[in-house]
Amino acid sequence: TKAKTDQLFASMSKSVDKYYADKEKKAQKDLQQLVKQGMLTQAEADKRLKKMQQADQREANERKKSLDKMQKDTNAHYLRLEAIQNGSNAKLQKIAQKYGTDSKKYQDALHKALEKENKRYSEQLARDQMNANGKVTKSVSKGADEQRKILQKLSKDKGKLSLQDLKQTEKDAKKQYEAAVKPAQKARDDIIKAAKDKH
């Protein structure tokens, strides 16, 4: 139903906010650790944190735009389904006038119209999802590249970082990527399932 879908999208939007808030806290902690170790000055840490926050804000806005688009498409889908079920389609109206709404011909045409709309919606949702994933993947890749560049700069500026630190940064980048893509894929699957369950 529309209410459940709206609730799902609101929940996903909150998840985006929580993800970036948690990411910011972890980054602050990591940067402060580097300041304590003398690998960064406080000014450098503040500058990097600010840059990361700006990038994260852009990324979060992109995710929310994608969610808004998906929600708009979902709401339009529900309106179309309702219109089809109410027989406001011209073809259905002709069949209803000629054979009645209880006729097999009308029910077959109704079923076909509903299937066509569900297929159209699934394709639109898949396009929205691919577009969202592309933007998120690009943004996450950019963030991972930025982390690598920071590590390289730190390594040159302050001596060698341990192999363990480098591996941890790689793991963090992978976690960010998975955290960005998996919720979007789950949202797509939930919406498609909800649409299929309705019909």
N, C-alpha and C positions, 0 to 999 in steps of 0.2 A: 504493500500500500504506500501511498504518498507520504503518510506520516512516518512510517518506518524508514523509508528512503531518506527523508529529510533528517531524521534522527541519526541515520548512518553517516550521512555527509557531515553533519555537525560534529559527530564523534571523530571522524577522520580529520577534520579541520583542527580540532583540539589536539589530536595526536601530532600533527605537524608542529603546532606551537610547543608542545612538550618536548618533542625531539630536539628542536633547536635550542630550547632553554637548557636541556640537559647537555647538549653539545657545547654550549657556551660555558657552562660551569666546569666541564672537564677541561676545556681549553684554558680557562683562567687558572685552574689548578696546575696544569702542565706548564704553562708559561711561568707561573710563580716558582715552580720547582727549578726551571732553567735559570731564573733570576737568582735563586738561593745558591745554585751551583756556580754562579758567576759566568754562565754561558751567554747571558743576555743582561742588558741594563733594564731597569724598570721602564724607561722611556721606550726602548725597543719592544718590550713585551706589550706595553700599552698600545703602541702603534700597530703591532701585529694583531692584537685582540680587536682593535677597532676595525681593521681591514677585514678580518674574519667575520665580525658581526655584520658589516655591510654586505658582504658576499652571502652570508646566511639569510639576511633579510630579503635579498633579491631572490634567492632560491626558494624561500618559504612563500614569497608572494607568487612565484611561478606555480608552485604546487597548489596553492589555494585557488589561483585562476583556473587551473586544470580541474580541480574539484568543482568549482562553480560551474564550469562548462558542462561537466558530466551531470551535475545536478539539474541544470537547465534542460539538458537533453532528456534526462529521465522524467522530469515533470511534463515536458512536451509529449513524451511517449505515453504517459498515463492519460493525458488529455485526448490523444488520438485514439487510444484503446476505448476510452469512455464514449467517444463520438461514434466509433464503429459499433460498439455494443448497443448504443441507442438508435442505431440505424440511420444516422445522419449522412451516410455515404449515398451518393446518387444511385449507384448500381443496386445497393441494398434496398433503397426506397422503391425502385422499379419492380424488383422481385417481390417485395412485400405487397405492393399494390396488386400485382398479378396473381400471386400464389398465397399470400399471407405470411406472417412472421413465424408461424408454426410449421410451415412446409419444409420438407427435406431440402428443397432447392435453396430456400432462404438460409437455412442452418448451414448448408455446405458453403454458400457464398460468404456467410458471416465468419465461419471458421477459416476460410481461405484469406479473407481480409485481415483477420487477427494474426494469422501466421505471417502474412506479408509485412505487417507492421512490426511484429516481433523480430523478424529477420532484419528489417531496416534499422531498427533500434540497436540490435546486437552489433551490426556492422558499424554504426555510428559510435557506439560505445568503444568498440575495438579501435577505431581511428582516434578517438579522444585519448584512450589509454596509451596507444603507441606514441602519440604526440607528447603526452605527459611524461612517459618513460624516457623519450628522447631528450627532452629538456632537463629532466632530473639527472639522467646519466651524464649528460654534457656538463652540468653544474658540478656533480660529484667528482667527475674526472678532473675537472679544473681544480677543485679543492684538493684532490689527492696530489696533483702535480705541484700545487702550491706548497703542500706539506713537504714533498720531496725537495723542492728548491730551498725551503727554509732549513731543512736538515743539511743539505749540501753547504749552504752558506755558514751555518753554525760550525760545521766540520772544518771548513777553511778558516773561519775567524777564531775559533776557540780550541782548535785541536781536534783529535779524532773522537767521534762518538762511538760508542760500543756497537757491535753488530746486533746486540739485543735491542738497543734503542731503534735501530733502523728497521728491524723486523716488527717491532711494536707499532711503528708508524705505518708500515705496510698493512698490518692487521687492522689498525684504526681506519685506514682508507677503505679497506674492503668492507668493514662493518658499516661505515657510512653509506657505501654504495648499496649494500643489502638492505639497510634500514630505509633507504629512499625508495627502492624499487619494490620490495615485497609488499608494503602496505598498499601501494598503488595497484599491484596485481590482485591482491585480495579484494580490494574495493571493486575492481572490474568484475571479478568472479562473483562476488556477492550480489551485485546489481543484476548481472545476467541471470543468476539463479533466481532472484526475486521476480524478475520479469517472466521467466519460464514457469515458476511456481504459480504465478497469477493466472497463467493460461495453460 
